[in-house]
């Protein structure tokens, strides 16, 4: 009978530009109540982005410039 509302869209949209992707969300046992009686929880958000081979890109650009 509990409705959980989360809104990660603004966070994900702001980080997606840089290649970050949401991998996992872990709830924590931290629960707080606000003045309206609504409960809120803290969550741990794991993000990941693909690694970019920087050295390979630099070598390719040097070879192409010669």
Buried (B, 14 or more C-beta within 10 A) or exposed (E): EEEEEEEEEEEBEEBEEEEBEBEEEEEEEEEEEEEEEEEEEEEEEEBEEEEEEEEEEEEEEEEEEE
